[in-house]
């Protein structure tokens, strides 16, 4: 039980690492990135405020947080014989969810984090790589067409959920299907302000070929 509690706590703390906030402070002398751009501590706002290099690093590290929590921590529990092999999937979900919650509500940053898109991406990459690959193509297609990151993220989340209903992507554990729809709903919820701006026509578009 001590191993399990430690892994779950580590998953939340890993997700709580405020990558965008720390990158802004350490490398750009920016006190709080949440006071600039969209006011969000995620990769998209980092691209917008700090540029491509910083945004790419934040995107990759935030995705790594989700992947590490859902892949390495449950595998460590298995290696310590703290859990049975049959329960590995459930601990992948539990650790991944806690990393996402940590990213959205980080204890290391006054519980004001990002929207969890990159962390969810990393988490699901550890659980369902082929489905994530197709969902990522949906993200890129919508982004290339509209240049709205928010719409692209929600579209990818919804695509992931419905892809799991197809025979080629149907998971062995039906719980994953329900979880996919839960993730899609959570993405829509965390983007509720963006939805309002999309409807009003005031949502910011990202420059795909800009210099920054």
N, C-alpha and C positions, 0 to 999 in steps of 0.2 A: 504493500500500500504506500509506503514511503517513496518508493521509486515512481509509482504512478502519480502521486501528488506533485513530486518534483518535476516530472515531465510536463504535466499540465500547467504548472506555474511557469516553467521555462518557456512553454509555447506562448503564453500570454505576454510575458516580458519580452520575448523575441519580437512579437508583433508590435509591442509598444515602442520599439526603437523609432524615434521620430526622425527618420532619415532626412527628409526635406528640411526640417527645422535645423538640424545640426549642420548639414551641408551649407545652408545659408549663413549660419553663424561662423563656422570655422573657416570657410573659404571665400566668403563674399562680404564679411562684416555686416551681415544683415541680421538685425536683432531678432526679428520674428517674421518669417515668410507669410504667416497668416494675416499680417497687416498689409499685404500687397496682393495685387492681382485679384483672384477670385476669393481670397481669404482662406484657402484650403491648404493643408499641409500634405499634399500628394504630388505625384509625378507630373500631372498635367499643369498644375500651377507652377511647378519648378521649371518646366519647359518655358512657360509663359514669362516668368519673372527672371530666371537665372540663365536661360539658354539651353541649347541642345546637350552639351556635355554634362552639365549638372542634372538635367532632366533625365537623360539616359541612365546615369548612375543611380539616381533615386528610383527610377522604374525597375531596373534590374535588381537592386538590393531589396526593394519592397516585395518583389516577386520571390526573391530568395528566402525572405522571412517566412512566407507561406509554404514554400517547398520544404524548407528545412524542418519546420514544425510538423508538417504532415508526413514527412518521409523519414528523416533521421531520428527524431525523438521516439516514434513508435517502434522503429527498428532497434533502437537502443533498449527499450523496454523488453522487446522480444529476446534480445541477446542476454539480458539479465534474468530471463525466465520470470519476469514480473507479470507477463500476460501470455495467454495461449495464442497459437497461430490463428485459430478461428476468430479471435477477437481483434486481430491486427487492423482490419478495415475500420472497425468502430473507433479505434484509437487514432487512426489517421484522420477521421472526421472530427473527433473531439479536439485533437491538438491543432488541426487546421482551423477550426472554428474559433478557438481561443486566440490564435494568431491574428485572425481577421478582426475579432473584437478588440484585441490590443491595438491594432493599427487604427481603428476608428475611434476608440476611446483609450488613448495611451496614458498610463499612469505617469510616464516620464515626461509628459507634455500637457499637464492640466486637463487631461481627458478630451483634448481637442485635436483630433488627428485627421487623416484623409478619409476617402470614401471606400477604401478597401478593394479597389479594382485590381491593382497589381498583386496584392497579397492573395486575393481569391484566385487569380490566375496561377500563381505559384503553387497554391494549395491543391488545386484541381489538376495541375500538371503532374503532381505526385500520385494522384488517384486515378485519373482517366486521361492519359496523354493523347490518344487519338482523337477523342471528342474535343479536347481543348484545342488541338491543332486546327480542326475545322471551324470551331468558334472563333479562333484567332483570325482566320481568313475572312469570316463575316465582319469582324471588327475592322480589318483593313479595308474591306470593300466599302463599308458604310463611311469610314473616315475619308477614303479617297473621293467618295461621291459628295459628301456633305461638309466635311471638315469640322464636324461636331464630335469632340471626344466623348461627351456625355451620351449622345445618341448612339455612338459606336459601342460604348461599353454596355449600355442596356441591351442593345441588339445582340451582342455577343453572348450575354448572359441568358437571354431568352432562347437564343439558338442552341446553346449548350443544353438547356433543359429539355427542349423538344427533340434534339438529336438523340437523346437517350431512349426515346420511344421507338426509334427505328431498330430493326434487327441487327444491323451492322454495328450499332453503338450501344446496344442494350447491355447494361451491366449485370453481372452475376447476382448482385445483391440489389433487390428492388428498393431498398432504403435509399440507395444512391439517386434513384430517379426522383423521389420526393425531395431529397436534399438539393438536387439541381434546381427544382422549381422554387425551393426556399431561397437559394442563392439569388436566383433571378428576381424574386420579389424584394430581397434585401437591396440589390443594386438599384432597383426602381425607387425604393424608399430613400436611400441615401442620395439619390439624384433628384429628389422631389423639387428642390429649388431650381435645378436646371430645367426640369420639365416646364415649370412656370415661365422661365425665360425663353424656352423653345416655342411655347405657345404664343408668347408676346413678341417673338422675333428679335429678342435682345441678347440671345445667347452668343458668346464669343466663338468665333471660328479660329482654328489653329492654322498658321501658315505652313504648308507642307514643304515648301522649297525655300523658306526664308534662310537668311544667313545665320540666325541665332541658333 
